[in-house]
């Protein structure tokens, strides 16, 4: 049976944030692209963007660069810098045990411990003064314990990374950026954190992502787990402030760097309509990141396709015999490297024997979960 889906059903699911993701497939991405004219922000998304080319000393992208966004986990970079301030020798093992998971896997427990031990909002006040940040501010009154409510802007993010790259003591620079280069796909709380910059560009990159929103489903990254083992990150209470604490946030600040020699510093902050599911936000920020003019960046080759269904299993081979290595966020757009025949999969009334290889996951999903008009994707090469 040919794998087809009623267009009306797919459109309805896409609009409601249900089973369908993006139903469009892009042309193969080559190793290099002409410079983008400007950031392409998806409909309904608010964004702050800055891309700084360290080779020329100029910005290649600037959009709402001074707008304040709640930082979510991006503030963990400032927490780490505050703790390591003045260090001129190797980071002690006792600190590594806490800082490494905080920077690589966005561990909340470590951030909360440092926030409590080092004075909370005083951390932000110190770092604003030390780095000359213009828009960064502590959480608003009444929410001092919510480190993720720290206000950050795209231009301040560039300042933070210019300090790290150009002025920080080498043990601090090497430790922080070294850990951001080892960002794990699955965060401690079970989020797939390789959205945006990590998905748009080939390594080398160094990234610190952030996310916040009660509509984002928790604990789907990594081998399937029961609901009881999935940690929940609270969005916290809303407040009247110039920083939006309500809309779902997804930040691919690749608060970090892209390209050989850390050529480009990239900061992307986004807010999404209330109720936006994680897969939709993940897809939107990926499209935004891919539209940017990022000098020195290399884009992965392949074809972009939307997926449908919740928790699609990514498996080590084109069959269901082996345990899944992770699950896709519901309705997310993925990069397909090639396709091959494998085990026949039945999802009544559909049947499909073709499987898609996802190079960024080093795994396979059945084509039955890909938004394609046919069992075999018409433009994707065979493996």
Buried (B, 14 or more C-beta within 10 A) or exposed (E): EEBEBEEEEBEEBBEEBBBBBBBEBBEBBEEEBEEBEEBEBBEEBBBBBBBBBBEEEEBBBBBBBEBBBBBBBBBBBBBBBBBBBEBEEEBEEEBEEBBBBBBBBBBBEBBBBBBEEEEBBEBBBBBBEEBEBEBBBBBBEEBBEBBBBBBBBBBBBBBBBBBBBEEBBEBBBBBBBBBBBEBBBBBBBBBBBBBBBBBBBBEBBBBBBBBBBBBBBBBBBBEEEEEEEBEEBEBBEEBEBEBBBBBBBBBBBBBBBBBEEBBBBBBBBBBBBEEBBBBBBBBBBBBBBBBBBBBBBBBBEBBBBBBBBBEBBBBBBBBBEEEBBBBBBBBBBBBBBBBBBBBEBEEEEBBBBBBBBBBBBEBBBBBBBBBBEEBBBEEBEEB
